[in-house]
């Protein structure tokens, strides 16, 4: 039996986290290839239905990452994201998802090393949790 390798969907801010992801890649920093980036203009534009759809479609985890609070290019988008993630955690736990499958982080444009570390940490955390129950249902 082969080892479980999680699939993580990441909704990232165009201005900060996506730039950090690009920096991590061009600097050839060691990071897990198990991440699928979805570039958003702002984390405030991440609709909760996108997160729910990703998890129900078989993603083992979802990462939302954007500008540090106070640095948002859209003034308060990251504060909206923080409120939405708090509500999403309540909804997802009500449906039986472990709240550790959804993570919100702040990664600035010049923090490629922080992005790589965040990705690697999340992959390890999700690997420890095991496959999502929704992924098992999806396979049927």
ROLUM-452450 format. One record per residue (C-alpha): residue number from 1; residue in one letter; chain; x, y, z. Coordinates in steps of 0.05 Angstrom, whole numbers, plus 5000, padded with zeros to 4 digits. Layout:
<recs>
{num->NUM residuo->A cadena->A c1->X c2->Y c3->Z} $
...
</recs>
This chain:
<recs>
{num->1 residuo->X cadena->A c1->5000 c2->5000 c3->5000} $
{num->2 residuo->X cadena->A c1->5028 c2->5068 c3->4981} $
{num->3 residuo->X cadena->A c1->5033 c2->5126 c3->5029} $
{num->4 residuo->X cadena->A c1->4976 c2->5176 c3->5031} $
{num->5 residuo->X cadena->A c1->4992 c2->5241 c3->4994} $
{num->6 residuo->X cadena->A c1->4941 c2->5295 c3->5007} $
{num->7 residuo->X cadena->A c1->4914 c2->5343 c3->4956} $
{num->8 residuo->X cadena->A c1->4908 c2->5415 c3->4981} $
{num->9 residuo->X cadena->A c1->4872 c2->5471 c3->4945} $
{num->10 residuo->X cadena->A c1->4901 c2->5540 c3->4961} $
{num->11 residuo->X cadena->A c1->4862 c2->5604 c3->4949} $
{num->12 residuo->X cadena->A c1->4916 c2->5657 c3->4948} $
{num->13 residuo->X cadena->A c1->4917 c2->5733 c3->4943} $
{num->14 residuo->X cadena->A c1->4945 c2->5759 c3->4877} $
{num->15 residuo->X cadena->A c1->4985 c2->5814 c3->4910} $
{num->16 residuo->X cadena->A c1->5020 c2->5779 c3->4968} $
{num->17 residuo->X cadena->A c1->5015 c2->5704 c3->4974} $
{num->18 residuo->X cadena->A c1->5016 c2->5688 c3->4900} $
{num->19 residuo->X cadena->A c1->5078 c2->5732 c3->4893} $
{num->20 residuo->X cadena->A c1->5109 c2->5694 c3->4952} $
{num->21 residuo->X cadena->A c1->5092 c2->5628 c3->4919} $
{num->22 residuo->X cadena->A c1->5125 c2->5652 c3->4855} $
{num->23 residuo->X cadena->A c1->5186 c2->5674 c3->4895} $
{num->24 residuo->X cadena->A c1->5190 c2->5606 c3->4930} $
{num->25 residuo->X cadena->A c1->5187 c2->5571 c3->4862} $
{num->26 residuo->X cadena->A c1->5238 c2->5614 c3->4827} $
{num->27 residuo->X cadena->A c1->5285 c2->5609 c3->4886} $
{num->28 residuo->X cadena->A c1->5276 c2->5533 c3->4883} $
{num->29 residuo->X cadena->A c1->5256 c2->5528 c3->4956} $
{num->30 residuo->X cadena->A c1->5237 c2->5458 c3->4977} $
{num->31 residuo->X cadena->A c1->5161 c2->5452 c3->4981} $
{num->32 residuo->X cadena->A c1->5110 c2->5398 c3->4972} $
{num->33 residuo->X cadena->A c1->5080 c2->5389 c3->4902} $
{num->34 residuo->X cadena->A c1->5013 c2->5370 c3->4932} $
{num->35 residuo->X cadena->A c1->4985 c2->5441 c3->4929} $
{num->36 residuo->X cadena->A c1->4940 c2->5469 c3->4875} $
{num->37 residuo->X cadena->A c1->4939 c2->5545 c3->4872} $
{num->38 residuo->X cadena->A c1->4877 c2->5585 c3->4856} $
{num->39 residuo->X cadena->A c1->4897 c2->5657 c3->4845} $
{num->40 residuo->X cadena->A c1->4846 c2->5707 c3->4873} $
{num->41 residuo->X cadena->A c1->4851 c2->5782 c3->4871} $
{num->42 residuo->X cadena->A c1->4839 c2->5783 c3->4946} $
{num->43 residuo->X cadena->A c1->4824 c2->5733 c3->5001} $
{num->44 residuo->X cadena->A c1->4762 c2->5774 c3->5015} $
{num->45 residuo->X cadena->A c1->4736 c2->5748 c3->4948} $
{num->46 residuo->X cadena->A c1->4740 c2->5675 c3->4969} $
{num->47 residuo->X cadena->A c1->4667 c2->5655 c3->4973} $
{num->48 residuo->X cadena->A c1->4653 c2->5601 c3->5025} $
{num->49 residuo->X cadena->A c1->4620 c2->5558 c3->4972} $
{num->50 residuo->X cadena->A c1->4688 c2->5552 c3->4937} $
{num->51 residuo->X cadena->A c1->4717 c2->5521 c3->5000} $
{num->52 residuo->X cadena->A c1->4658 c2->5475 c3->5011} $
{num->53 residuo->X cadena->A c1->4660 c2->5454 c3->4937} $
{num->54 residuo->X cadena->A c1->4734 c2->5439 c3->4941} $
{num->55 residuo->X cadena->A c1->4726 c2->5395 c3->5003} $
{num->56 residuo->X cadena->A c1->4664 c2->5359 c3->4976} $
{num->57 residuo->X cadena->A c1->4700 c2->5347 c3->4910} $
{num->58 residuo->X cadena->A c1->4755 c2->5309 c3->4945} $
{num->59 residuo->X cadena->A c1->4808 c2->5359 c3->4968} $
{num->60 residuo->X cadena->A c1->4839 c2->5336 c3->5033} $
{num->61 residuo->X cadena->A c1->4851 c2->5408 c3->5056} $
{num->62 residuo->X cadena->A c1->4841 c2->5480 c3->5037} $
{num->63 residuo->X cadena->A c1->4889 c2->5537 c3->5049} $
{num->64 residuo->X cadena->A c1->4868 c2->5610 c3->5045} $
{num->65 residuo->X cadena->A c1->4927 c2->5658 c3->5047} $
{num->66 residuo->X cadena->A c1->4934 c2->5732 c3->5035} $
{num->67 residuo->X cadena->A c1->4965 c2->5798 c3->5056} $
{num->68 residuo->X cadena->A c1->4980 c2->5811 c3->5128} $
{num->69 residuo->X cadena->A c1->4924 c2->5848 c3->5165} $
{num->70 residuo->X cadena->A c1->4930 c2->5922 c3->5151} $
{num->71 residuo->X cadena->A c1->4967 c2->5910 c3->5085} $
{num->72 residuo->X cadena->A c1->4908 c2->5890 c3->5041} $
{num->73 residuo->X cadena->A c1->4906 c2->5923 c3->4973} $
{num->74 residuo->X cadena->A c1->4831 c2->5924 c3->4979} $
{num->75 residuo->X cadena->A c1->4832 c2->5956 c3->5049} $
{num->76 residuo->X cadena->A c1->4795 c2->5904 c3->5090} $
{num->77 residuo->X cadena->A c1->4792 c2->5841 c3->5047} $
{num->78 residuo->X cadena->A c1->4834 c2->5799 c3->5094} $
{num->79 residuo->X cadena->A c1->4789 c2->5818 c3->5152} $
{num->80 residuo->X cadena->A c1->4729 c2->5793 c3->5112} $
{num->81 residuo->X cadena->A c1->4767 c2->5728 c3->5099} $
{num->82 residuo->X cadena->A c1->4782 c2->5720 c3->5173} $
{num->83 residuo->X cadena->A c1->4708 c2->5727 c3->5190} $
{num->84 residuo->X cadena->A c1->4687 c2->5679 c3->5136} $
{num->85 residuo->X cadena->A c1->4738 c2->5626 c3->5156} $
{num->86 residuo->X cadena->A c1->4713 c2->5630 c3->5228} $
{num->87 residuo->X cadena->A c1->4641 c2->5618 c3->5204} $
{num->88 residuo->X cadena->A c1->4664 c2->5564 c3->5155} $
{num->89 residuo->X cadena->A c1->4698 c2->5526 c3->5211} $
{num->90 residuo->X cadena->A c1->4633 c2->5524 c3->5249} $
{num->91 residuo->X cadena->A c1->4595 c2->5500 c3->5187} $
{num->92 residuo->X cadena->A c1->4646 c2->5448 c3->5167} $
{num->93 residuo->X cadena->A c1->4651 c2->5418 c3->5236} $
{num->94 residuo->X cadena->A c1->4576 c2->5413 c3->5236} $
{num->95 residuo->X cadena->A c1->4582 c2->5370 c3->5173} $
{num->96 residuo->X cadena->A c1->4636 c2->5327 c3->5205} $
{num->97 residuo->X cadena->A c1->4699 c2->5358 c3->5174} $
{num->98 residuo->X cadena->A c1->4758 c2->5367 c3->5220} $
{num->99 residuo->X cadena->A c1->4771 c2->5442 c3->5227} $
{num->100 residuo->X cadena->A c1->4845 c2->5430 c3->5215} $
{num->101 residuo->X cadena->A c1->4829 c2->5416 c3->5141} $
{num->102 residuo->X cadena->A c1->4817 c2->5491 c3->5131} $
{num->103 residuo->X cadena->A c1->4874 c2->5540 c3->5146} $
{num->104 residuo->X cadena->A c1->4880 c2->5615 c3->5140} $
{num->105 residuo->X cadena->A c1->4949 c2->5647 c3->5137} $
{num->106 residuo->X cadena->A c1->4981 c2->5713 c3->5122} $
{num->107 residuo->X cadena->A c1->5042 c2->5712 c3->5076} $
{num->108 residuo->X cadena->A c1->5073 c2->5775 c3->5048} $
{num->109 residuo->X cadena->A c1->5101 c2->5782 c3->4978} $
{num->110 residuo->X cadena->A c1->5173 c2->5778 c3->5000} $
{num->111 residuo->X cadena->A c1->5163 c2->5717 c3->5045} $
{num->112 residuo->X cadena->A c1->5175 c2->5660 c3->4997} $
{num->113 residuo->X cadena->A c1->5208 c2->5620 c3->5052} $
{num->114 residuo->X cadena->A c1->5147 c2->5629 c3->5096} $
{num->115 residuo->X cadena->A c1->5102 c2->5606 c3->5039} $
{num->116 residuo->X cadena->A c1->5143 c2->5543 c3->5028} $
{num->117 residuo->X cadena->A c1->5143 c2->5529 c3->5103} $
{num->118 residuo->X cadena->A c1->5068 c2->5540 c3->5108} $
{num->119 residuo->X cadena->A c1->5055 c2->5492 c3->5051} $
{num->120 residuo->X cadena->A c1->5101 c2->5439 c3->5079} $
{num->121 residuo->X cadena->A c1->5070 c2->5446 c3->5149} $
{num->122 residuo->X cadena->A c1->5000 c2->5440 c3->5122} $
{num->123 residuo->X cadena->A c1->5016 c2->5379 c3->5079} $
{num->124 residuo->X cadena->A c1->5046 c2->5345 c3->5141} $
{num->125 residuo->X cadena->A c1->4985 c2->5363 c3->5183} $
{num->126 residuo->X cadena->A c1->4936 c2->5337 c3->5131} $
{num->127 residuo->X cadena->A c1->4978 c2->5275 c3->5121} $
{num->128 residuo->X cadena->A c1->4972 c2->5261 c3->5196} $
{num->129 residuo->X cadena->A c1->4896 c2->5269 c3->5192} $
{num->130 residuo->X cadena->A c1->4891 c2->5220 c3->5134} $
{num->131 residuo->X cadena->A c1->4847 c2->5224 c3->5073} $
{num->132 residuo->X cadena->A c1->4784 c2->5266 c3->5075} $
{num->133 residuo->X cadena->A c1->4720 c2->5226 c3->5084} $
{num->134 residuo->X cadena->A c1->4691 c2->5264 c3->5025} $
{num->135 residuo->X cadena->A c1->4749 c2->5240 c3->4982} $
{num->136 residuo->X cadena->A c1->4731 c2->5168 c3->5000} $
{num->137 residuo->X cadena->A c1->4658 c2->5180 c3->4981} $
{num->138 residuo->X cadena->A c1->4681 c2->5213 c3->4916} $
{num->139 residuo->X cadena->A c1->4720 c2->5151 c3->4898} $
{num->140 residuo->X cadena->A c1->4658 c2->5106 c3->4901} $
</recs>
